[in-house]
Amino acid sequence: MAEKSTKSFILRVDADTMNAIEAWAADEFRSTNGQLQWIITEALRKAKRLPKKKNKNDE
């Protein structure tokens, strides 16, 4: 199985937004970073912007 590579970057977020993200993350038992990744992935999925997943049979 191929491992996903990650890329780090700095994100500036105002305090009120960050507080809301942290509270949401705590409610969902996620880290703040995990919550941000989930939010971004969900937005990309809904916008149909995620790359198509390779089918295991295609390899």
N, C-alpha and C positions, 0 to 999 in steps of 0.2 A: 504494500500500500504506500502510495506517495504521501509524504508529509506536506502539509500546507506551510508555506513560508509566510512570515509576517513582516510587516514594515512598520517602523515606529515613526511618529510625527508629533509635533506639538499642536495642541488645540487650545485656543483661548475661548473660554466660556464665561459669561457674566455670572456673578455669585448666585443670583436667584435661580438661574437655569441650572447651575451646578447643584444647588441644594435640592431642586426638584428631581434631577437625575439620580442623585445619591439616595433620596428617599424612595424613589421608584425601584432602584436596584435592591435596596434593603427589603422592600415588600416582596420582591421576586426571588430573594435569596441568591442574588448575583453580586459580583464585584461591580464597582462603578465602571471599570474598563469593559467587563463582560456585558453590562447593560448597554453601553455605547455601541459595542460591536453588534448586539442584537438589534438595536434601534436602526443602525445603518443597514444591516442585512435585510431587515423587514422592509425598509423604505425602498431598497434596490429591488427586492422581490416583487413588491406591489407595483413598481414602475416597470417591471419586466426588463431590468437592466443587468441582472446577474448573468454571467456566462452559463451556457448550458452545461449540465453535468455529463461527463462521459459515461456511457453505459459499460458495465464490466464486460459484456459480451463483445464490445467493439475493440477491445485491446488485443 
